[in-house]
Each structure stands twice: as structure tokens, then as C-alpha cells.
Amino acid sequence: MNYSWNNFYFSTFNINIRVGQDSTLSSISFALYLSPFIYILENRLKNLKIPTSFISFMDNSLFISQSNSIDISNSCLYCSYNVLTNLLEKFGLVAKHSKTEIFHFNRFYGVFNPPPLDLSPLGGNVLLPSNTWKYLGFIFNRKLTFHQHIDFYVNKAIFMVKCMKLLGNSSCSINPLQKHLLYRSYILPIALYGFQLWFYNHALMAYHIKILNKMKRHAVIWILGAFKTSSSYGVEVIVGLIPIKLHLQKLGGRSQLRVYKLPHNHLLCSLIDSNLNLSSNFKSTALDLLTNCQHSLVKDHLVDMANRSLECFSSFSPLNSEFSPGLRIIDIFSDRFSFNVCDKRKDIKFQSSKT
């Protein structure tokens, strides 16, 4: 390895250490080493006029090709993979061919049997398309219904409910308040992982709500220790849990507001507002430039974010001087505020002695 700082160059030396995949330095080393590689790869694909896009998340990378023909898509992916392997070899890196996989999205409702992609001339394997694809914890199917995704995580949450029954001992078990807290803190986030993929306006979510209600029934019966024949609505009211659809609306509304606290040059902001789009490549993809007919056909969580911008809500700058210590209202007008500190233990003792 050789380091350089301006015009000063260090001598070359060998290293025998590595950075683990889960290490804190992994993302830093990725940005320093592979960012130039991605820049060169995108320019080379552009110069060769190969209509593919490249997306990378740490060491998980994707080639995306869109076409009306599977054969054309496979040929574009084959050429892109050839460019990738040659460029990796020049950088001193090796592609793990055993981890390479291919997946096709298709709107056709009939039988769909896409042909395999043969990468054996490039040193790879013969890639057979599967019916589902798991990437970063999200499970995709060809029509993006996410039924397999919700089935996997709901079954995982139900299994967690069954494991929660082991908590406690023979003399003392956890009370319903503690069970309620465990459900809200551990079980529900597992079941709702990645809900933004399928919960948005005009989406078909009857199957997802049905599966989530099944999981919720297992949880409330465990919390109360009620009979299995108990009414679902009755035990939910006693436990104090809102319907799962209203809970999803609450979480979805909060996630939609996060986009308005992102920097103006962020990709999500540029997809919503074309005026914030710094790159001409993404100008035509902004939502505000679509026609009414095109806008009605787009169904995604991003559309809900754009519709939320039409609402009137106050905005503020988190870096304003009024938020700095010493310049806050409570600091400037400290004589206008008074605090009465009370001890809850003394109040409880006073009420008990009074009764």
C-alpha cells in the first residue's frame, strides 16, 4: 500500500490486516476505495451505450435493466457484468460469482418462464431466475405484491409471541402491562418491517391487513391470557391497542414527513420537486412534471410524500440561532418561568394517609 499527501509520498509497505464487513470502518473504506470505481463503471457503461443502471449498498450491488424483451435485458446484463468483472480485475478485486443471482419483474398474469442467463464464458454460473428475491431484508416477488414478505415477517412475529410465553418462572410471571410493552417494542416492529413497500394510497392491502390481524390476535390473547374463542375486537379494546390499519396510517404519516427534513440535494427531494433537481438525467422523473393521467397511474409511497407537501404545516430550520443554548426563550426570559418540583412518593403517602 502507498499513501500520498499533496506532493509527499510514503514508501510502499505490505499490510496483512482486513476490515470486517460489520466493522465501523467498513463503510468508510468502501467510500474511499469503491467510489472512484463506481464512477468509472458508470462512465464506461454510458460510453458503451449499455442501457443499465448500477446501484450499490456497501458490498451488495445491482444491475437494473428495463426492456420489453427478456432477451434484450439478458444481453444488457451480460455486457454489464463483463465490464464489471474486467474493471474489478484492474482494481485488484474479485467478484464472487457464487453470490450472483438474477430476478425478473413482470406484469404478465399467465405462465412466466424466463430463460436463464449464462455467465459461464465470464467465469460465472448459469443464473436461473427464481420466484422470489430477498435483498436487504425485503422479499420481492415478480408482481410486487409483497405477499411473501408479509408472510415471512408475520410468522416471525408469531414465533416471537410463542417464545415470550417462556418469560417468567413458576412463582411469578410478567404482568399484562409488561406484555403490552414487549409487544409494542419487539413484536410489532418485526411484523411491520418495510411496510412502506406495500402500504400506500390506492394499494391492494387486504391480504396484508388480514395476516397482520392474525398476528395481533395471537398477541392480545397472550397479553390477557384470554380464551382462544374470545372476540378479537373485545380483547383489543381491553388491551388498549388501536386497529392495525390506523397504526399503519400513523407510522406512514410520520415517515412521509421525514423527507422534508432532508437536504435539498437529496435524491428523494429531487424526485418530488423538479426545481431541486440538480441533474438533468432525473429531470423528467420528477412527480410535479407528470401529467394528471400519468400521476394517477403512479402508485408508490413517494406519491404520498408529495401529496403531504400540499398540506399546511409549519416549517423551521433546526440550525436556527434560537435553538442554541443561551438564545432560547427559556434562557432569555428566565424570570418569566417558574417550576414547581413535586415528589410523587410524598403525594402518594399523603393520599393514602388521607384515605
Buried (B, 14 or more C-beta within 10 A) or exposed (E): EEEEEEEEEEEEEEEEEEEEEEEEEBEEEBEEEBEEBBEBBEEBBEEEEBBBEBEBEEEEBEBBBEEEEBEEBBBBBBBBBBBBBEBBEEEEEEBEBEEBBBBBEEEEEEEBEBEEBEBEEBEBBEBEBEEEBBEEEEBBBBEEBBBBBBBBBBBBBBEBBEEBEEEEEEEEEBEBEBBBEBBEEEBBEBBBBBBBBBBBEEBEBEBBBEBBBEBBBBBBBBBBEBEEEBEEEEBBEBBEBEBBBEBBEEBBEEBBEEBBEEEEEEEBBBBBBBEBBEEEEEEEEBBEEBEEEEBEEEBBBBBBBBBBBEEEEEEEEEEEEEEEEEEEEEEEEEEEEEEEEEEEEEEEEEEEEEE
